[in-house]
Amino acid sequence: MAAVLADVDTAPIGEPLRATLRLLRTVTRGVVTVDDMRTVLAAGVTRAQIEDALDVAFCFNVITRLADAFEFQLQDKVELAGSARHLLKRGYT
């Protein structure tokens, strides 16, 4: 994970994942072109895998932008631990 975050181009991951991560970076920062999609498909990523990756990226992008707009603050370690205990005990419902 650290290697991917440091440099996706040199990280020890397979080409399909690398191509998908590059696409997601482009989606998040700019405009996706037909050539971008062809590159991902040529790397062996299926249409369904691309759609799944885009769905997840969309959700995280919306959440991040809303959190920024509403100036959400991250919990400290103590608060995170309490939240984790609650979720482990009761789940998400």
TORBALUM-842850 format. One record per residue: residue in three letters; x, y, z of N, C-alpha, C, O, CB in turn. Coordinates in steps of 0.001 Angstrom, whole numbers, plus 500000, padded with zeros to 6 digits. Glycine has a CB too. Layout:
N
alaXYZXYZXYZXYZXYZ;...
END
This chain:
93
met500823498815500000500000500000500000500869501250500000500614502193499251499063499997501199;ala501890501252500839502771502423500914503451502671499572503599503817499148503830502235502019;ala503862501598498906504522501746497602503567502322496561503970503143495737505064500392497119;val502310501901496594501307502418495649501066503896495904500991504689494965499977501631495766;leu500945504269497172500712505675497503501922506540497164501778507704496789500369505819498983;ala503111505966497301504325506721496991504477506938495490504787508045495049505553505999497539;asp504259505879494700504410505990493237503768504788492566504342503700492521505911506096492833;val502582505002492052501838503908491416502595503326490218502416502156489880500458504402490967;asp503436504136489581504155503669488392505255502671488708505621501868487851504746504838487665;thr505788502706489924506867501786490285506465500778491352507264499921491728508058502564490762;ala505249500872491837504781499959492889504730498523492373504465498300491192503387500389493403;pro504981497549493248504964496135492838503531495579492761503116494775493595505799495291493821;ile502801496025491752501421495577491530501269495185490068502098495541489230500389496691491918;gly500207494451489770499950494037488403499503495199487520498990496208488005498909492950488385;glu499705495039486244499350496102485294497858496427485272497511497601485141499788495708483910;pro496957495449485394495539495827485425495202496771486581494465497740486398494678494582485524;leu495740496487487767495484497361488915496136498721488707495535499752489011496002496717490214;arg497362498727488191498070499978487940497267500852486958497104502053487177499493499694487381;ala496775500240485889495990500982484891494695501515485497494269502630485195495673500083483680;thr494077500710486352492833501141487010493102502314487942492335503278487956492196499972487797;leu494167502249488711494501503341489624494841504623488868494489505718489305495670502941490517;arg495521504484487742495808505669486919494510506286486403494352507507486395496734505299485730;leu493586505430485973492290505927485500491562506667486607491005507740486376491424504772484981;leu491561506104487805490878506747488927491515508090489272490819509037489638490893505832490151;arg492830508168489154493514509455489376493046510477488340492782511633488671495064509280489303;thr492946510042487087492488510941486026491051511371486258490720512545486091492618510270484659;val490196510437486640488792510754486907488681511791488021487878512721487939488010509479487284;thr489487511625489053489423512513490207489966513904489889489472514902490412490193511912491369;arg490970513966489043491655515243488795491312515909487468491599517093487292493121515028488850;gly490711515189486537490536515789485221489469515126484389488475514615484904491812515755484483;val489692515145483109488734514627482139489257513316481566490418513221481168488477515657481007;val488404512320481528488754511009480981488468511014479484487422511483479036487961509865481698;thr489414510486478727489266510420477270489034508979476825489166508038477609490514511004476567;val488695508834475579488531507506474995489850506743475089489855505544475366488056507603473519;asp490952507423474862492263506774474951492552506271476368493174505223476539493361507744474510;asp492104507015477383492268506552478761491550505223478964492096504303479572491735507604479755;met490349505129478461489568503894478608490196502757477805490238501619478272488110504119478155;arg490674503050476628491329502014475808492571501472476511492846500273476461491712502581474420;thr493308502349477158494514501931477876494174500962478998494865499960479185495252503148478442;val493124501249479739492714500376480842492233499032480300492593497980480828491602501045481685;leu491439499071479269490956497824478669492110496998478107492117495774478239489937498123477561;ala493088497658477480494248496959476924495096496314478012495814495349477748495099497921476111;ala495020496839479232495773496267480360495096495021480921495626494375481825495936497308481470;gly493922494685480384493235493473480827492127493697481835491613492740482415494213492547481406;val491754494941482051490672495255482983489349495124482235489215495641481125490839496693483592;thr488385494449482819487097494262482163486215495501482344486454496336483216486388493014482719;arg485208495590481509484255496696481625483596496697483010483428497753483619483178496599480517;ala483228495522483499482591495417484819483546495891485917483120496563486856482145493960485094;gln484821495549485808485796495991486807485963497508486772486084498146487818487150495304486573;ile485969498080485580486059499533485444484839500189486084484973501167486819486176499941483952;glu483667499660485812482442500222486389482461500142487916482072501093488593481209499488485840;asp482913499011488455483005498871489911483973499892490497483668500539491498483448497449490287;ala485129500033489879486128500987490367485579502411490310485785503195491236487429500882489541;leu484889502742489234484317504088489100483214504331490127483091505435490658483765504293487686;asp482411503303490407481364503436491432481965503758492798481498504656493499480530502144491520;val483002503015493162483646503240494458484302504618494490484173505347495474484693502139494746;ala484998504970493426485659506281493372484640507409493478484882508405494159486470506425492072;phe483505507254492809482460508269492876482006508478494319481904509611494789481266507871491993;cys481737507383495009481283507483496403482313508190497272481966509093498034480992506091496973;phe483566507791497167484597508412497987484810509877497618485034510708498498485900507649497850;asn484742510201496333484903511596495922483777512469496463484018513580496935484955511699494399;val482549511965496395481419512739496921481555512927498434481371514032498945480079512037496587;ile481875511854499140482030511934500590483132512932500958482955513755501857482350510541501176;thr484259512856500266485371513756500557485001515207500288485327516091501081486590513372499733;arg484331515453499186483963516831498854482916517385499817482965518561500179483438516904497423;leu481981516554500228481005517000501225481681517261502572481382518247503247479887515954501387;ala482581516378502947483297516565504218484093517867504190484120518603505176484242515366504499;asp484732518145503073485464519407502952484519520600503001484808521595503665486269519432501652;ala483394520506502303482432521619502257481844521921503633481624523081503980481303521301501277;phe481592520869504414481006521048505740482062521113506852481729521142508037480036519919506024;glu483337521135506450484460521236507374484432520171508468484627520464509647484475522601508003;phe484182518918508047484218517812508998485625517682509565486609517936508870483770516487508328;gln485713517291510812486996517076511471487174515581511735486216514888512078487088517890512798;leu488395515092511575488684513699511870488713513479513373489059514376514142490015513274511238;gln488348512282513774488412511939515188489864511688515587490694511320514756487536510698515493;asp490158511893516876491491511533517360491515510022517625490499509345517464491865512345518659;lys492665509503518029492833508051518224491874507492519265491354506390519089494263507740518636;val491635508214520328490734507738521379489307507644520843488620506651521084490787508675522613;glu488860508659520124487505508650519562487351507559518511486317506894518453487171510014518950;leu488382507370517673488332506314516667488234504940517311487477504087516846489557506380515768;ala488989504723518369488941503438519072487551503192519646487047502071519579489994503394520195;gly486924504227520210485567504086520740484572503761519643483694502918519829485145505357521458;ser484702504426518493483816504146517361484011502716516866483043502027516544484070505144516214;ala485252502276516808485542500912516358484921499885517300484339498897516853487061500688516262;arg485046500125518607484441499195519576482929499127519383482341498047519424484773499625521025;his482307500278519175480869500327518969480455499541517724479502498762517761480405501773518855;leu481188499756516609480858499051515372481080497550515508480296496761514981481689499597514217;leu482114497155516193482378495724516381481291495089517249480906493940517035483769495508517022;lys480811495835518210479797495309519136478414495295518503477678494319518647479767496137520420;arg478051496368517803476678496519517312476543496507515799475432496367515287476107497783517830;gly477635496649515075477564496685513611477131498052513118477134499028513868476602495616513093;tyr476763498110511856476407499373511219474951499732511331474552500811510891476776499331509800;thr474147498874511900472712499153511948472322499970513148471145500284513325471935497878511947;
END
